């Protein structure tokens, strides 16, 4: 009887230790405490890593309650081009069921983490590959509404392939997201109708896709904007050309990237202010970070439209 009691106590202690280890590991997951690490009768939650929060926002809205999304790059005070991954990022990639990267050299750090090891059944979605883009092309795809629509559709199809039992749910969320995005996408058409052909400038190529969509005539030297986007100093020739354009009286707006600040871009902003040219700051990641993709885009388009209106009215 005495030995039986000792054995029973030992079993209880062993169970407690095992439970502690499981719970500790469960809560230390980079995806948070919502993981279905412990076997249940509920549908598996898809663990998703998005390299950037703009793609993370979209896939989260499509996946809804059946996904847990971790967006890596979201700091409003940092240049995403300069992001350096860490061990926590590597752990998240290794545990993910689905990984979304921008591609085209924008997030090469993510490719290194994928190469370091992910689950054998992990699905990897490279947006640039879907769009037929490569390194050296303008990687700011999220500023092109057509590219956003193609990306969303592929995200939806990928989620269905991972969890076909919830296909109808993903389809419903996808349809709702399309409807929600129509507000900002309709505004691009409105701006094009109002200001198509208006000459504008930008300090880097982040604005190229949106300028094309809204019908604005982006005249800043591509040699300048591409150099800034790549973290390089523009040539002296492109700087002089840009300054001449800003002094010409033909530029209605200067768009700058709030997350890429250099002495040269600051000089261009200063010159534009002296010339009475309105300034608009846009960002590479969702700001504020807890906003939805569509609210972020819509707020930037409102700023753009208001600035163009102010210039047109001579204010």
ChimeraX attribute file (.defattr): number of C-alpha atoms within 10 A of each C-alpha:
attribute: neighborCount
match mode: 1-to-1
recipient: residues
	/A:1	6
	/A:2	6
	/A:3	8
	/A:4	9
	/A:5	10
	/A:6	11
	/A:7	12
	/A:8	11
	/A:9	11
	/A:10	12
	/A:11	12
	/A:12	11
	/A:13	12
	/A:14	12
	/A:15	10
	/A:16	11
	/A:17	12
	/A:18	11
	/A:19	12
	/A:20	12
	/A:21	10
	/A:22	12
	/A:23	14
	/A:24	11
	/A:25	12
	/A:26	18
	/A:27	14
	/A:28	10
	/A:29	16
	/A:30	20
	/A:31	19
	/A:32	12
	/A:33	14
	/A:34	13
	/A:35	17
	/A:36	14
	/A:37	15
	/A:38	9
	/A:39	7
	/A:40	8
	/A:41	6
	/A:42	7
	/A:43	11
	/A:44	14
	/A:45	19
	/A:46	20
	/A:47	23
	/A:48	28
	/A:49	29
	/A:50	26
	/A:51	27
	/A:52	22
	/A:53	27
	/A:54	25
	/A:55	24
	/A:56	26
	/A:57	21
	/A:58	21
	/A:59	27
	/A:60	22
	/A:61	19
	/A:62	25
	/A:63	26
	/A:64	15
	/A:65	11
	/A:66	18
	/A:67	21
	/A:68	21
	/A:69	26
	/A:70	24
	/A:71	20
	/A:72	18
	/A:73	24
	/A:74	21
	/A:75	18
	/A:76	16
	/A:77	11
	/A:78	16
	/A:79	20
	/A:80	19
	/A:81	18
	/A:82	13
	/A:83	16
	/A:84	12
	/A:85	15
	/A:86	10
	/A:87	9
	/A:88	12
	/A:89	18
	/A:90	18
	/A:91	15
	/A:92	21
	/A:93	27
	/A:94	19
	/A:95	18
	/A:96	24
	/A:97	22
	/A:98	24
	/A:99	24
	/A:100	21
	/A:101	23
	/A:102	24
	/A:103	23
	/A:104	21
	/A:105	17
	/A:106	22
	/A:107	21
	/A:108	17
	/A:109	18
	/A:110	25
	/A:111	14
	/A:112	12
	/A:113	19
	/A:114	16
	/A:115	9
	/A:116	11
	/A:117	13
	/A:118	21
	/A:119	13
	/A:120	8
	/A:121	10
	/A:122	18
	/A:123	17
	/A:124	17
	/A:125	19
	/A:126	15
	/A:127	25
	/A:128	23
	/A:129	13
	/A:130	14
	/A:131	12
	/A:132	9
	/A:133	15
	/A:134	13
	/A:135	12
	/A:136	11
	/A:137	14
	/A:138	19
	/A:139	22
	/A:140	20
	/A:141	23
	/A:142	22
	/A:143	19
	/A:144	17
	/A:145	18
	/A:146	13
	/A:147	18
	/A:148	17
	/A:149	14
	/A:150	13
	/A:151	23
	/A:152	20
	/A:153	17
	/A:154	16
	/A:155	24
	/A:156	19
	/A:157	17
	/A:158	16
	/A:159	24
	/A:160	18
	/A:161	13
	/A:162	16
	/A:163	16
	/A:164	13
	/A:165	11
	/A:166	15
	/A:167	16
	/A:168	11
	/A:169	16
	/A:170	23
	/A:171	18
	/A:172	13
	/A:173	17
	/A:174	23
	/A:175	12
	/A:176	13
	/A:177	17
	/A:178	17
	/A:179	10
	/A:180	14
	/A:181	18
	/A:182	14
	/A:183	14
	/A:184	21
	/A:185	20
	/A:186	12
	/A:187	17
	/A:188	24
	/A:189	15
	/A:190	14
	/A:191	20
	/A:192	19
	/A:193	12
	/A:194	15
	/A:195	18
	/A:196	17
	/A:197	15
	/A:198	20
	/A:199	18
	/A:200	21
	/A:201	27
	/A:202	28
	/A:203	27
	/A:204	23
	/A:205	27
	/A:206	24
	/A:207	22
	/A:208	21
	/A:209	20
	/A:210	20
	/A:211	24
	/A:212	17
	/A:213	18
	/A:214	22
	/A:215	20
	/A:216	19
	/A:217	17
	/A:218	23
	/A:219	16
	/A:220	24
	/A:221	21
	/A:222	18
	/A:223	17
	/A:224	25
	/A:225	24
	/A:226	20
	/A:227	17
	/A:228	21
	/A:229	20
	/A:230	15
	/A:231	13
	/A:232	12
	/A:233	17
	/A:234	19
	/A:235	12
	/A:236	10
	/A:237	11
	/A:238	17
	/A:239	19
	/A:240	12
	/A:241	14
	/A:242	23
	/A:243	15
	/A:244	11
	/A:245	18
	/A:246	26
	/A:247	15
	/A:248	10
	/A:249	11
	/A:250	13
	/A:251	23
	/A:252	21
	/A:253	23
	/A:254	24
	/A:255	21
	/A:256	24
	/A:257	21
	/A:258	15
	/A:259	18
	/A:260	20
	/A:261	14
	/A:262	12
	/A:263	9
	/A:264	14
	/A:265	20
	/A:266	13
	/A:267	12
	/A:268	19
	/A:269	22
	/A:270	13
	/A:271	15
	/A:272	22
	/A:273	14
	/A:274	11
	/A:275	14
	/A:276	17
	/A:277	23
	/A:278	20
	/A:279	20
	/A:280	20
	/A:281	14
	/A:282	22
	/A:283	19
	/A:284	24
	/A:285	23
	/A:286	25
	/A:287	21
	/A:288	12
	/A:289	17
	/A:290	11
	/A:291	14
	/A:292	19
	/A:293	23
	/A:294	21
	/A:295	17
	/A:296	20
	/A:297	23
	/A:298	20
	/A:299	14
	/A:300	18
	/A:301	21
	/A:302	15
	/A:303	15
	/A:304	22
	/A:305	18
	/A:306	14
	/A:307	20
	/A:308	21
	/A:309	16
	/A:310	13
	/A:311	15
	/A:312	12
	/A:313	8
	/A:314	8
	/A:315	9
